Amino acid sequence: MPGSDLRYAARALFHTPVFSATAVITIALGIGASTAIFSVTNAVLLRPLPYRDPDRLVLACADMQTRNVVDSPVSAENFIDLRNGAKRMFEDFGAVFTNRGNFPREDGTPEQVRFARVTTNFFGLMGAKMVLGRDFADSDGLPQPPPPPAGTAAPAGSRLPDIAILSYEYWQRRYGGNSAVLGRPMLNNAPGFNPQIVGVLAPGFELLFRPSAEVERRPDIWIAARLRYDNANRNAYFLRAIGRLKPGVTLRQAQEEVDLVSAEIRRNFPLYRTARFQYRAEPMKQYMVAEVRPAILALMGAVIFLLLIACANVANLLLVRVSLRGRELAVRAALGGSRWRLVRQMLTEALLLTGLGTLVGVGLAWVGIHELLRIAPANLPRLDSVPLDPLVLTFTILIAAAAAAIFGVAPALRASRPDVMNVLRASGRTVALGANQLRSGVVVAEVALSFVLLIGSGLMFRSFLALQRTNLGFDPHHLLTFGLVGGRAANVPQQRAALMREIQSRLRALPGVESVTGSFPFPLAGGFSTIRWGKEEALADPGKYQAVDWQVVLPGYFDTLRTPLLAGRTFTDADNAPERNVAIMDQVFASKAFPGESAVGKRILIRLRTPEPEWVEIIGVVGHQRQTSIADPGREQVYFTDGFLQHGSVRQWAVRASGDPAKYAPLVRAEIAKIDPHMLIHDVQPEDALVEKAQAGTRFSLVLIGLFATIAGLLAAVGLYGVLSTVVRQRTAEIGVRMALGAAPSSIFNLVVGHGLRLTALGIVAGIGVALGLTRAMTTMLIGVKPTDPPTFASIVVVFFAIAAMACWFPAQRAARLDPTAALREE
């Protein structure tokens, strides 16, 4: 690019500051938004997993098709059958289970620690390295000796020690990076659990699962799992199984092999045969992003539309600029300027605008990424750092170059073919409407693309409103929730029950506290799982068993959460005992189990405390609670008392207060410390915060698509305004003649507005066709609204015509106010 062209382009743009600023901002918005969203897409969907040969890692997900159970953990026995039966296509299988617990610091104060139990081959399978000490050995995972006969004590020293590897971060935080920890047992309050430290992981190792799997991302302590093959416990589901394919093995071949293992399990165990148990092989990366892929791709599509609109808008601005510089270009052509010289000059201006817009756009992308991290929902994996890495920067440069070609070539080619004699003979303002067809076509495309974005924004807004109106089945307001783990409670059920009563009594005595309750799990806090249930026919036919979500609660739970009682009664203190085989159903479960009749007084079979099913009596029916998601009603639910499971299963607590629940957090902490200073209180937050978190994904998509749609609508309005303004300038003489022959200002106004609305109508018609096809991809993101929702389409049509009318009004007013004498004299 010759320096003279660059200097001339800079001077030309400097003398038209409004045009230059509009073009640079438009380019910057398109490139900044696309770069930010592409950075997120790259981090979440495209970046390889941080494991050895990650494309060969496959999760074995367990489905029970007749019970509508998908992606269940597996039992140790089923995992061992899988590992032993899938050796032709898999190099190896590992397994992991995570949870949280209370672990004392050196001074005895409690600390919440994230635990993981893994098979001894796990770190080798994943490619994790040790920074200190050793990896697990096979002997670290040998099963514990069988328990002694009832009434006899186990011989001293018969229990094998637990072997632990620390995460690098926990090693630094807890032990200050002291290498002397190797070989030392970790002191703990739990009898018989003092794991011996043998190694420290290299920094940064993490478990990347989808959020619904409820796997801790960064465990602090990794324990070698001592798996026992015991068919009596085959229904204890807790492990997540990961396999590594042999080189060259396809996913289809892997699925065929795990199908054989599934068939063998079904053949040997009637329970799994009737449940239609099936292993499903799913690539680990695909599994991790499955829940967020539709939203990320929808945002990527929206930002591509925005970038195209920005390019079209700047192309229109340049086309308008070329039409207004017709005499200048004609003079330069008459003085010997070649076609290539004129093309080069116009391209230079376009590239200069693109360069400035790209620089500003990268700055906007940097700001945008930080804002995205701030508002992103928790289910977007790997968003703790989203850098503008070389791949993203390369993408930005390519987009900038493509933009220059898109909105630089067309104006340049148009400018390089001026009709010199006609342009010099005329004023350049008498071009007929047909000369504006290129600009009009660009505007129609802008309107169509913008309309699609506005439709997407409207559908997300309708979904968000539906979320806001959803009946949760409980009242989240004025409710403070928290978790309690650990403490010095004895292993005697009666003493644990006494502790529960003391917690309730002490917290209920706080000023302003209305009621106190506990449960596990807790609505919208995670941790829900299923049990089998059936009626009498299931005793003869195990295929009649079905799945239901279950929850352990304290008496008063439904009153505290204000869940309506629909029939029967709720739990009393007398029900909170192991010998009381009673349960409460929600209305969904009751209508399914006993359609058309009252469930109160009926009995069902459940398997929870014992290997064999046992009868429980239904004493009440309550409203359905949204337990795991606001968007999805979820499975039917059954409730048991904490005493039914020997007390101590309750881990989540709720305090209903008369005022702001957050103000009660310090009082609750202080009271718990008085009861037992070794008990750890964690995740103290209002229930409203959990509701906000559950809405975060829809709100994230709504904010971004709404922002892009707003920008797109404004850009389309600017493009329409530019075309009509140029039309008015170029048809000044025609308008003067019309007015001189008696045309009223209102007719001139209607002429210009009519032209603009016709362009808008064409764009909307095209946009409707595109939107009807593309919005179907948003189906999984929408709540309570269909992707072809007629009210949304109709309202967006009205909104867009209103935007178009505003864009048409200003040039139409200018045309209607022209002085015909002055207009004809100027021509």
N, C-alpha and C positions, 0 to 999 in steps of 0.2 A: 504494500500500500504506500504510494508515494507520499512524502511529507507534505507536499502542496495540497493534495486532496484532503489529508487529515486536517490541516490548518483551515482550509476553506470550509470543511464540514463543521469544525468546531465553531467558527465564526457564524455560520448560518444557523446553527442550533442556539448559539448564545443570543442571537437577535430575535429568536422566537421562544422566549422562556416558557410561556404557557404550554405550547406544543411539546417542547423538550421535556419539561417536568412531567407532563401527563404521560408521555411515552415511556420515560424512565421508570416512573412509579408503576405503570402497568406491567412492564417487563419484570420489575423487581417482585411484584406481588405474585406473578405466575411462577417465576423461577424460585423465589423464596419458599412459597407454599409447597411446590413439587419437591424441592430438595429436602425440606423438613419431613414430609410424609414418606419420601423414599428412604430417608435415613431410618425412620421407624420400621418401614417394611423390610429393609435390609437387616436390621438388628433382630427383628422378631421372626421373619419368615425365611430369609435367604442365608443368613450367616450360619456356617456349619456348627454343629454341637461341639463343645470343647472336650471331646473324648477321642480315643484312638479309633481310627477308621469309623467315624460315626454313621456312615451310610449303611454299615452292616449290622447296626444295633436294632433289634426288634423287640417290642414288648409283646408278651403273651397275655392278652386281656381275656378274662373269663366272663362269658355271658351265660345266663340261664333264661332261655327264650320263653318258656311257658310261664315264668314268673316275672317277666318284664324287667329283669335285672341285667344291666349292661355295665361292662368295665368293672367287674368286681375283683377285689384282691383274691388270692388263692390260698388254700391251706398248705401247710408244710408237706403233707402227704401227696397232694395233687402236684405240687411243685417238684417233688422228688420223682414222681412218675413221669412228669414232663421232661426233666433233665435226663433221666435214664432212657426214655423212649424216643428222643429226638436227636440222635447222634449222627445220623447220616447227613443232614443238612445244616446242623448247627455245630460250631466249634465247642460251645459251652453255654450253660445257663447260670445266671446269678440271680439273687433275690435280695430285696431290701424291705425293711419295715421301719417306720419312724414314729416317734411320739415325743411328748414333752414331760418333764418331771422336775421335781424339786431336788436340788443337789446342794449340800451345804458348802459354803466357802470355808477357808481356813479358820476364820473367826467364829464359825458356827451360824452365821446369818444365812438365810435361804437365798437361793438363786435359781431361776428357771433355766433349765438346760434342755437343749434339743438332742435327743438320742436317736441313733440309728442302729438297728441290728441287721447285719449283712452276712451272706454266705462268705466263706473264707476266700473264695476266688473272685470276689466282687471287684476289688481294686485292680486286679490284673485284667479282668474282663473289660473294664472301663478305661484302662490305660492311666490310672492315677499313680503318682509317684510319692515316695516317702522322702521327707526332708531330714528325718531323724529316725533312727531305729529301723525296725523291720516291718514287712507286711505280715498279714495273717498267714499262719501255716495251717495245713490240713488238720493237724492235731488240735488246733484251737477250736474247731467246730465239732469235735466228737460229742455225741449225745451224753447227757447226764445219766448216771446210773438210774435204774428204775426205782421208784419210791418204795420204801419198806412196807411190809404188810401193816394193815391197820392195827394200831395199838402198840407198835414197836418204833423205836427211835432209829434214825439212820446212823450208821457208824461215823465216828468223828473223822473228818477229813475225806469223807467219801464224795462230797460234792466237788466237781471240777471248777476251778476258778474261771471267772469271766475275764476275757482278754480284750483290751481296749486299745484303740488308736485315736489320738486326739486330732481335731482339726488344727491347722496352723494358727488360725485366729484365736481359738479358745486357749491353745497353749500359750500364746503371747498374753492374753487377757488374764488367765487364771494363774499361770506359773511364771510370767515374765520372761518366757523363752529359755527357762532353765533346763538344760539337758539332763540334769540329775533326776528328772521325773521318771526316766526309763526304769522299768522294773519295780516301781513303787505302786502299791495299791492306792486307789482313790478312796478317801474316807467318806463314809456315807451313813445316814441314819437308818437306811433300810437293812434289816437283818439279812445276812448272806449275800449282799450285793456290794462288793468292794473290788471293782474291776482293776486288773493289773495292766499298767500302761506299757506297751511294747513298741510304740512308734508314733510319729507325728506326720500327718499328711502335708504335702506341698501346698502352698497357699492357693486359694481360689477355687478349689474343687467344690462342685455343687451338684445337686440332683435336679434335673430339669424335667418336671412332669407338668401336666395340665393342672390348674388349680383345683378342679373338682376331685382329683385323685387324693388330695389332702396329704401330700408327701412334703415333709420339711425340706426346704431348699438347701439350707446350710447347717447340717447337724454339727453339734459341738463334739460329741463323743460317739465313736463308732465301736460297736460291740460285735464280736464274732458270734454268729447265731449257732447254737447247738441244736440242730433240728433232729427231732425224733420221729421215726415212722410209726405212727400209732393210729390205726383206722378209727379208733373211738373218738379221736379229735379231728377227723377229716373235715368236719364242718366248721372249723375255726379258721375264718378267712382273714388274713392279715398281710400276706406277702405280695409284693409286686415283682413279677418275674421278667427278667431281661435276658435275651439271648443274642449271641453273635453268630451271624451267618458265616458259613464257609465261603471262601472266595469263589465268585461265579454263580452262587446259588441265587435264584430269583425269589421274590416274595411269594409267588404262586407255588413254587416247590416247597417253600417253608410252610405255607398254609396246608398243603396236602399232608405233610408229615405231622403237624400238630393236630390235624383232623384225625389221624390214626390214633394218636394218644387220647384225644377226646373220646373217640369211639370205644377205646379199651376201658376208660374210666366209667363210661355209661354202661358198658356191658357188665362190669364187676360190681357196680353199686346202684341199686334200684333208685335211690334218691336222686342221683344225677341223671339217670335215664328218664325219669318222669319230669325232671326240671329242664330236660334237653340242654344239658351242660355242653358248652362248646368253647374251646380255645380259639381266639382270633389273633392272628399275627398282624401287628401294625408297626410300621417303621417308627422309631422313637421320635424323630423330628416331626413327622406328620402327626403323631399322637399329641405332642406338646402343643402344637399350634392349632389343632382342629377347632377349638372353641372360639378362637379369635380371628381365624383366617377370613371368614366372610366380612367382618367389620373392617379389617385392614385392607382387603381388596376393594371394598366399597369406597373407602377413603382414597385409595390410590386411583380408582377410576374417577372419583370426583375431582381430584387435584389435576389429573390429566385433562379433564374437561376444562378446568379453570385455566390451565396453561394454554390450551388451544384457543380459548376465548380471548386471553390476553394477546396471543399472537395475532388473532384476527382483528382485534381492536387496534393494535399498533399498525397493522397493514392498512386498515381503513384510514387511520390518521395520516399515514404516509401517502395514500392515494389522494386524500383531500389536499395534502400539502403539494403534491405534484400538480393537481388541477389548478391550484392557485398560483403555481410558479410557471404556468404554461408559457407566458410571454418571455420570461427569463430564459427558459430552456430553448424556446424557438430562436431567440436572438443568438444564443451560444451556438446552436446548430447552423444558423445562417452565417456566422463568423468562422465556420470551418470545424466546429466541434464534431468529432466522430461519434458514431453510435456507442462504441466501446467506452469512449471517454465519458459520455453522459451516464452510461450504466455504472461505470466504476465510481463516479462521484456519488451517485445515489446509494450504491452499496456501501461506500465508505461511511456515509451518514448513518445508514442502518446498522453497520457494525459498531460504530461509535456509540450509538444509542444502546445497542445490545451489551457492549462492554460495561457501560455505566450501570445499566439495569442489572447486569449479572453481579457486579460488585455490591450494589445495594441489596440484591436478592440473597447473596450469601450471608450478609449481615442479618437480614430478616430471618433466614433459615436458622442461624445460630440462636437468635432470640426465640424463634418458634419452637425449636427442639427443647429448650429449657422450659418453656411454657407447657409443652406437651407432656414432659416428664412430671410436671406439677399436677396436672389434671388427669393423667392417664389412670385407668382403672387397674386394680390389683391383678386382674387376670391376663394382663399383657405381659408375657414372660420376657426376661432379659432387657428390661427397660431401665435398669439402674445406671447404665451409661450408653448413650447413643452419640458417638462421635461423628464429626464430619470427616469420615475416613477417605482415603484416596479414591475408593470406588464411587462414593457419593460425589466427591468433587469432580471426578471424570464425568459422571452423569450430568452434573451441572453444566460443564463446559460443552458437552454434546447437545444439551437442551438449548444452550445459548446459541450455538452454531446453527442448529436446526431452526431456531426462531429467526435468526438473521436471514437464513435462506427463505423462510416462509414469507416474512413481511418485508424483505428487501428486494427479492427478485422481481415480483410482480410489478411494484411501482417503478423499479428501475427499467424494466423492459417497456413499460408504458411510456415512460419519460423519454426513452431513446428513439421514439418514432413520432416526433411532433410534426403536425401538418404546418410547416413553417409559413407558407403564404397565407393560409386561412387564419392562423393564429395572429400573425402580424397585422392582417387586414382588419381583424375584429378585436374587440376588447377582451375576449376570452371569457365572457360571462353569458354567452348566448347558446351554450351547449344544450342540446335537447335532453330530455329525460333519459333517452336510450343510452346516452354516454355514461350514465351512472350505474349501469347494470352490474358491473363488477363490484362496486362498493355496496350496492343493494344486496347482491348475493352474499357478500361477507356478513352484512348485518343480519340477514335471514339465518345464516349459520350460527352467528352469535346468539340470537334469540332462541334458536332450537336447543343449543347446548345449555344455555342459562336456564331454560325452562325445565330441562331434565334435572339439573341440580336443585332447582326450587321444588320440584316434585319430591325428590329424595329428602330434602329438608322438611317439607310438609309432612311426609310419612313418618319421619323420625319424631317430629313434634307431636303428632297424633299418638305415637307410641309412648312418648314420655308422659303425656296427659293420662293415658290409660294406666301407666304405672302409678301415677299420683292418686288415681281414683281406686286402685286395687284394694279390696278388703283383705287385710292380712290375717284376719282371724284373731287378732289380739291388738291391744292398744300400746304402741311403742312409746308414747309420750310420758314424761315424768318417770321414766324407768331407768335406773342405773344398773348395769350388768357388770359382772366381774367373775374371774375364775379363782378357785382355791385348790392348791395342791400341797401335798406333803403334810408336815406337822408331826406331832408326837402321839397322835391317837393310837391306842393299842389295837391289836388285831382282834379284839373281842367285839362282836357285833353290838352288844348292848352299850359298850363304851363309845363306839362310833355313833350310835343313835343319840346318846346323850350329848355328844359334841355338836351334832346337827341341831338339836333343840336349843343348846346354849347359844349357838350362832344366831339362830332365829330370834331368840328372846332378847339378846343384847342389842342386835341391830334394830329390832322393832321398838326398843325403848328410846331410840334417838329421836330428838324433837323433829317433827315434820314427817317422820316415816310412817306410812300408812300400813304397809304389809311387806313381808319378806318371804321369799321362796327360793327353791333350788331345783335344778334338773340336770340331766345330761342325756343327749345334747341340749342345746338351747337354740330357739329359732334364729335363723340367719347367721349363726356362729359356726356352722359346719359340724362334722362328726357323725352324721346320721348313717345308719346301716339298717339292714333288713333282717327279719326272722321269718321262719315258716309258720303258717297258720292253716288250719283246716277245720272242717266240721266232721261229724261222725263217719261219713263215708270215706274220709281220708284214712281211717284205720285199716280199711280193706283195700283201698286203692291209693297208694302214695302219690299218684299223679294228680290227686285232688288238692294237694297242698299248694298254697300260693305264698307270695311274699308281701310283707307289710313293714313299713318303717316303725320302729319302736323307740320309746322314750321313757326314762325313769324320772319321776317327779316326786316332790314332797307334797303332803296335804296343803291345800291353799294355793297351789300353783295356778289353777284356772282363775281363781278370784283375783290373784295379783296381776295376772296378765290380761284380765277382763275378757277371757274367752267365754262366749255364751254357753250355758248349759241348756241343751235341747231336750233331754229326757233323762229320767233317773236322778242320780245324785253324783257328787264328786267324792274324792277320797277324804276320809276322816283319819284322825290319829290312830284309831283302832285298826284301820286297814293297813297301816304302815308296819307290817310284821311279816316274817317269812311264811307263816302258816296261812296267811290270808291270800288265797288264790283268786284275786279279783282284778279286773282291768276296766279301762274306759276306752271306748272307741270314738273316733271322730265321725262326723256325719257321712263322709265319703265311704269310710270303711263299713259303717252300719248299713248303708244303702246297698253296698256290694255284697256283704255277707248275708244280710237278711232283708232282701228287697220286699217292700210292701208290708212289712210287719215291724213291730217294735223289737229292738235288739236287747233291751233291758231284761235281765233275767235269763238270757240265753247263754250257752256255753260254747267256747271254741277251744281247739287244740293249739297249743303253741310249743315251740322248742326253744327254750332260752336258758333254763337253769340245769337241765339234765339232757343226756343224749337222747332219751326217749321223749315224745310229746307228752304234755300234761294238760289237764283241763283247767280253764279259768272261767270265772263267771263275769259277765258284762253287767256292771252296776250303773253305767251312765253313758250318755252320748253328748259330745261337745262339738262346737263349731270347728271347721277345718282351719288349721294354721298353715301359712306359707312358711315352710321350714328351711328350705335350701335356696329358694329363689323367689323374688317377687314376680318375675315374668312367668314362671312355670308353677302351676298349682301344686305339683309334686304328687307323691304317692299317698295313699291312705295311711292313717296313723293309729297306733294303739299305745296306751299309756299304762305303766305299772308303778307301784310305789317303790321308793328307795329300800324300804324294809323287805320287799319281795326278793331283792337280791342281797339280803344280809347286811344292808346298810353300807354307806360309804361309796356308792356309785355316783352320787351327785357331785359334780365338779363345777357347775356353772350356777351362779346366784343372781338374783334380781331383787332390787329394793325399789318399791314404789313410794315416791315422795310427793309432797304437796307442792314443792317449788322446783327450781332448776335442778335436775338430778346431778349435774356435774359438780355442784357445790357440796354435795354429800360425800364425794370421793375421799377427801382427807379424814372425815369423821369415820367412814367405814374402815379405812386403812388403820386408823388408830385403834379402833375397837377390835379388829382382828388381831392386831399385835398384842393386845391385852389378853385375849383368849389363848393364843399360842404364838409366841414370837418366831417359832420355827415353821409356821405355816406361811406359804408364799401366796400373796394376792397378785393377780396379773390381769392384763387386758381390762382395766377399769375404764368403762366408757358408757355413755348413754345408749340405750337401744336405738335411738334416732340415728346415731352414727352408723350402726349396722345397716339400717334402712338406707341411709345415704350411700354407703358402700355398695349395697346391692343394686342401686340405681346408677352406679358410676359408669358402667359400660354404655348404657343407652344415652346417658348425659354426654359422655365423651364424643360419641358419634354424632349426636345432635348438635353439639357446639361446633364441631369442625365442619360438618356438612352444611350447617346453617351459615357459618362464616363464609365458606366457599361460595354458597349460593347467593349470599348478599353481595359479595364482591363481584360475582358473575353478573348479577342483575344490574349493578351499577355500571359495569363495563359495557354491557349490552345497551344500557341507556345512553352512555357516552357515545357509543358507536352510532346509534340511531340519531342522536343529536347532531353528530358531525356530518352525517349524510344529508340530513334535512337542511342544516345550515349551508352546506355547499350548494344544494339544490336552489335554495333561495338566492344565494349570491349569483349563481350561474343563470338564473331565470329572471334576473332583475328587470331586464327589458320586456320580457313577456308579461311579467306581472304589471309593469307600468302600462303596457298597451291594454291589458284586460281592464285595469282600473280607469284608464282614459276612455274606454268604450262603455263604461258604466258599471263594471263589476263592483259589487259592494265589498267592503273589507271582510265581512263575515264569509263571503264565498271564497275569498283568497285564503282566509284562515282555515276553512274547511278543506280547501284543496291540499294545503300542506299537511294538515293533520291526517286527512284521508290517506295520503301517500304513506305516511309513517305507520298508520294503523294497518294498512294493507301488508306492508313488510312484516309487521309484528304478527299478523294473522298467519302469514305463510310460515314464519318461524315456529309459531305455536303448533300449527298442524304437523310440521315435521317433528317437533319436539315431543308431541303426544305419541307419535308412532315409535320414536326411539325409547321414550320412557316406558311404554307398555311392555317393551321387550326387556329393558335393562333392570327395571325395578323388581322383577321376579327374583333376581339374585339377592335381593335384600330380605327375602322372606324370613330367614332365620333371625334377622335383626329386629323384625317388627313385632309389636305386641298389641293385640286387640284391633288390628287394622290389616286389610289385605293390600298387597302391592298395587292393585288396580283400583284402589278406593275411589269411587266417583266423587264424593264430596271434596276430597283433597285435590283431585284434578280440576274440578270446577272452581274451587277457591283460588288455586294458583293461576288459572286462566284469568280470573278477575284481577288478581294482584298484578299480573304481568301487563295486562292492558292498562291498568292504572299507572304503572311505571312508564309504559310507552307513551301514554297521554301526556305525562309530565315532561318527557323528553321532547315530544312534538310541540308542546305549548310555546316554548320560547322562540324557536325559529318561525313558528306560525304567527305569533304576535308581531315579530319583526317584519314579516312579509305583509301582514294586514295594515301595518302603519306606514308603509312606504309612500312617499310623495310621488305620484305618477309623473309630475313635471320634472322633478329632480332626477328620477330614474331614467326618463327618456333623454334628458339633457346629458347625463353621464354616459349613456350609450352612444 
